[in-house]
Structure formats: C-alpha cells, structure tokens
Amino acid sequence: MMENIFVPMVRVILVLAAIMCGMVLVYRYGGKYRFRLKAKTTEYELRKVDTIHLGYKKFISVVEIKDHVLVIGVGEKEMSLLTRWQKEEKAS
C-alpha cells in the first residue's frame, strides 16, 4: 500500500520542481531576450528610462514623455520635478 502512494508523490514533486525551474529560467532570461514582444504604446508615449533607489520609499526616476525628458524625485509623501529638457531631433 505504501508503494502505491510513494510513486505518484515522487512524480508530483518532480513535476513541481520542473515547473519551478522553468519559472526561474523565464524570470532570469525573459527580460534579456524579451521574446520579441512589442512594448505597449500609449497616447502620451510615456516610458520610464531608469530609476535609482535612494532608500526606503525614496528614488529618482528618468521618464520620457513624447519629446521631453523629466527627472523626478519621489519621497514617501511627496514628488518633485528635479529637471526637464526637450529631446534633440535625430539627424537622418
């Protein structure tokens, strides 16, 4: 009777381990290869370029909106525009 329970339990454990390994691989390499998925575009063409975390609930982000770049400082209870500039036209 014990043998009847042991084999299916081992199978379940092996399947769960395989699923976990697959999830780790997708998480690790999914951003690198992006699986050729297109980024969603919005009406405002908003895109986060980079974020630097300074501490608990404090960070600085660089955001592109259409033809402008914004540097935003965010604290626990406030948000400030640190600087902004207009992107230069690309020469063709």
TAKA-V699235 format. One record per residue. NEAR is the number of other C-alpha atoms within 12 Angstrom. Layout:
{{NEAR} {NEAR}}
This chain:
{{6} {8} {9} {9} {11} {12} {13} {13} {14} {14} {13} {14} {14} {14} {14} {14} {14} {14} {14} {14} {14} {15} {14} {13} {15} {16} {15} {13} {13} {15} {12} {12} {13} {13} {12} {9} {10} {8} {12} {10} {11} {10} {9} {13} {16} {19} {22} {19} {16} {16} {18} {18} {16} {14} {11} {11} {15} {19} {22} {25} {27} {26} {28} {22} {22} {20} {18} {20} {25} {27} {26} {26} {25} {23} {18} {13} {10} {12} {16} {18} {18} {17} {16} {19} {17} {15} {14} {10} {9} {6} {4} {3}}
